[in-house]
Amino acid sequence: MITEKRTQFLADELEQLRRQGLFRPLRILESAQDTEVIVDGKRVLNLSSNNYLGLTTHPRLKAAMIEATEKWGAGSGAVRTIAGTMTVHEDLERRLAEFKHTEASLVLQSGFTANLGVLQSLVKEGDVIISDELNHASIIDGIRLSKAERSIFKHRDMDDLERHLEMHREKRVKLVVTDGVFSMDGDIAPLPAIVERAERFGALVMVDDAHASGVLGKNGRGSVNHFGLDGRVDLQMGTLSKAIGVLGGYVAGPQPVRDFLIHRARPFLFSTSHPPGVAAACIAAIDVLLAEPERIDRLWKNTARFKEGLKRMGFETGASETPITPVIVGKGAVAMDFSDRLFKLGVFAQGIGFPTVAEGRARIRTIVTSVHTDAQLDRALEAFAKAGKELGVIA
Ligand SMILES: *Cc1c(COP(=O)(O)O)cnc(C)c1O
């Protein structure tokens, strides 16, 4: 009773969300992460995962995870800096550095903690972090934790970036940070222009390739490789939780960056390392990226087919250039209603509203994967047509 009273303020806020049609219960998967999933007892076509290449269920990843677990155990038992570094962790970091064409890399528990760890520790008071306004929440939080000044430039606006660089010309360290692929709109950062300006002003560049690794560049090396900028971007952050299909985050870059983060990045110092099975499965995923490049070709073919279908029906898909395709509907409540209707029609695609995206830009966020079949994509398009007409989103 007493706790109920003390948490009444939360119940009140939740009630408000319910009234606005924005309360979202968790969707529970009763099957593996695949092109079709069982959600709340219903079999539906899945357009909601970040499982770009279908690696979550790849036999090589599963076998590697089982084998490493048998050999090394279920957990690592310590933080990396005490006794939680096993050979499999170091092997993964060597493989990532090689894959990314960098000197070194460091793996953290997730992409989120990688951004927190880097941004909070790398720069300090008197420095500046110059950040695109649409960067991911983990970048925003990392900047909040840093003692450096923050300077936010307009989304992909290179004149504005230049103005910020000019304004902070005298700072000891200037760090420009951008998503490689923006997670809600699917547009790509203008990296060549960013790098050119950063070089001119002597600024560091950090790219968050959470949605570009496994998607852009040769064998999925990411946005830096995609633009032919190998060696010219100081820090390439990535996640092992999306296209790689497992869990984790990393930073690839020069050896001193790795060595410094080992001593200063708080999530690295104060949170336990990955279970060995996770690291082993990530290594297997890199093997698959190198051995099966046709997965990436298929991802882009499926993306083109799905996007063209949506556009033909008159949906607004924004500035997307990647497999992340938003279907923009306007109001948050409409997006949630749209998502519910799609679900009834057998398609699982989540509505996303404020504050994740700007007010009035609520959307259904879709991601097709390399393992969706043409028949599945056509079925998804039919459901979008039906729900879109019912709601008056398309004519
Ligand atoms: C998902 C995401 C992250 C966080 O990665 P996790 O491994 O899921 O913690 C960081 N940055 C961007 C741009 C993302 O989309």
The ligand as an SDF file (V2000), in Angstrom:
LIG
                    3D

 15 15  0  0  0  0  0  0  0  0999 V2000
   21.4920    1.0620  -31.4620 C   0  0  0  0  0  0  0  0  0  0  0  0
   22.4220    2.1870  -31.4840 C   0  0  0  0  0  0  0  0  0  0  0  0
   23.3950    2.3270  -30.4890 C   0  0  0  0  0  0  0  0  0  0  0  0
   23.4510    1.4120  -29.3010 C   0  0  0  0  0  0  0  0  0  0  0  0
   23.9110    0.1310  -29.6480 O   0  0  0  0  0  0  0  0  0  0  0  0
   23.5710   -1.1040  -28.7040 P   0  0  0  0  0  0  0  0  0  0  0  0
   24.6110   -2.0920  -29.0440 O   0  0  0  0  0  0  0  0  0  0  0  0
   22.1790   -1.5380  -29.0400 O   0  0  0  0  0  0  0  0  0  0  0  0
   23.6700   -0.6060  -27.3000 O   0  0  0  0  0  0  0  0  0  0  0  0
   24.2800    3.3730  -30.5960 C   0  0  0  0  0  0  0  0  0  0  0  0
   24.2320    4.2540  -31.6230 N   0  0  0  0  0  0  0  0  0  0  0  0
   23.3130    4.1390  -32.6020 C   0  0  0  0  0  0  0  0  0  0  0  0
   23.3110    5.1320  -33.7270 C   0  0  0  0  0  0  0  0  0  0  0  0
   22.3670    3.1130  -32.5600 C   0  0  0  0  0  0  0  0  0  0  0  0
   21.4510    3.0250  -33.5050 O   0  0  0  0  0  0  0  0  0  0  0  0
  1  2  1  0
  2  3  1  0
  2 14  2  0
  3  4  1  0
  3 10  2  0
  4  5  1  0
  5  6  1  0
  6  7  2  0
  6  8  1  0
  6  9  1  0
 10 11  1  0
 11 12  2  0
 12 13  1  0
 12 14  1  0
 14 15  1  0
M  END
$$$$
